[in-house]
Amino acid sequence: MILALQASPLQWRSLLDRVSGTLSRYSMCSAGDHVTVAVSGGADSVCLIHILHELAPSLGIELSVAHLNHKLRGMESDGDAEFVRDLAKTMGLSFFYDEVNVLDLGGNLEQAGRDARLAFFRGLPASKIATGHTRSDQAETVIYRLLRGSGTAGLAGILPVAADRRIRPLIDCSRAEVLEYLRSRGLLWREDRSNADLRFARNRIRHEFLPILGPAAETALARTAELARDEEEYWTAEIERLAGDLFTRRPPAILINVDNLYKVPVAVSRRLIRRAISEVKGDLRQIDLFHVDSILALAVEPEGHGRRQAPGIDVFRSFEWLKICLPRSESRWERDYCTPLPIPGEVKVPGQSSKVRVEVAENTNTVMADEGYNTGGGLIDAQWLFGPVELRNWHPGDRFTRPGHANEKIKSLFQVARIPLWDRQGWPVIVAGDRILWARKFGVSSEYAPAAGSTRVLKIVEEESD
């Protein structure tokens, strides 16, 4: 712990005014809000709870304190928790506490800790959750993301107000100002030794890189983040509009016609890719400029098929389409299906939004006269059917005879019809034994089409299921 000498209130009054201005500028909270302050015990969060405690009466807000014990430093972590508990008690504030051993979560330690905190925050009964991020944190974040190859959206850094109730009232204050505030009031806080561990990239930026740039760099980097944020506010609305026109949404996937990507400026196409990834994946975590440009390179290649992967996402190219989706864990054989098809009756196509219906007609002349070209169905002469009829997905090697054509592989028909690769696996066909009677889009096999003398006809219709 650190205890500083008492100093004049004039030295810290300006920081209170600055935070008050930040709260107002970004409309961070309103009278009647319950604001829970995430307090780790470190200097920034301790400063934040003290400032908000002083401002709360004039703001008309209710305060509480929350602490998540990451269990990373043994007794020191437990000591942090007790320090924050005592601080909340001294201030007369409600205290929310939980603990999780972050080491047990596996993966990247920093990311695991962040995920644990966000999960903790989601369970807090508060209107807003205030965290102690400062302008210094903002500068470090901008450098960190710049070195990772982030675009303008990444350079916007830490948002003053996030969509998940989080607010950052200290975002216009430097870490040096925070420490001066604490010292000027003789306030205690806890030091986390891991903040000096140079194995973490952020600590290297804080302790080695930023000091070389000098004191003006922090302000300049924070200003860069603000400018980038303003740019992104415009682009967010513009990309929202374009995505509505250019995305074909097949939850949980998104399809984009590649023509729509290379006909627009690259600044737009990059943002469209990022928007699609964010919508499918739920976030842009670990997605860098390299990943986005790799996907765009796939989109502008000459016609063909291809695949790109990025953290938590799969991207496929087939003909003129790009598909952005979550990685699939099951094999193609686990996606196969074969189900009896009742006559008459209907069956929902497994894993899809359509159903196949079979109708029986005795008045074949009327039915055949009314039946025009229909890519969703066709007519089968029932007299050629022997044994059970089934609906299954297409298999490699399947062959089919379209009216007026020779016997062909269905794979070749896919090429002619430009059916993307991802639509083929579940492509429905109707079979009797090893004979294909009907296939989606290609209709009824010419071998089983009714003739003028047919007495009983089956009408096949594929349509959207209810």
Secondary structure, 3 states (H helix, E strand, C coil): CECCCCCCCHHHHHHHHHHHHHHHHCCCCCCCCEEEEECCCCHHHHHHHHHHHHHHHHHCCEEEEEEEECCCCCHHHHHHHHHHHHHHHHHCCEEEEEECCHHHHCCCHHHHHHHHHHHHHHCCCCCEEECCCCHHHHHHHHHHHHHHCCCHHHHCCCCCECCCCEECCCCCCCHHHHHHHHHHCCCCECCCHHHHCCCCHHHHHHHHHHHHHCHHHHHHHHHHHHHHHHHHHHHHHHHHHHHHHHEEEECCEEEEECHHHHCCCHHHHHHHHHHHHHHHHCCCCCCCHHHHHHHHHHHHCCCCEEEEEECCEEEEEECCEEEEECCCCCCHHHHCCEEECCCCEEEECCCCCEEEEEEEECCHHHHHHHCCCCCCEEEEEHHHCCCCEEEEECCCCCEEECCCCCEEEHHHHHHHHCCCHHHHCCCEEEEECCEEEEECCCEECHHHCCCCCCCCEEEEEEEECC
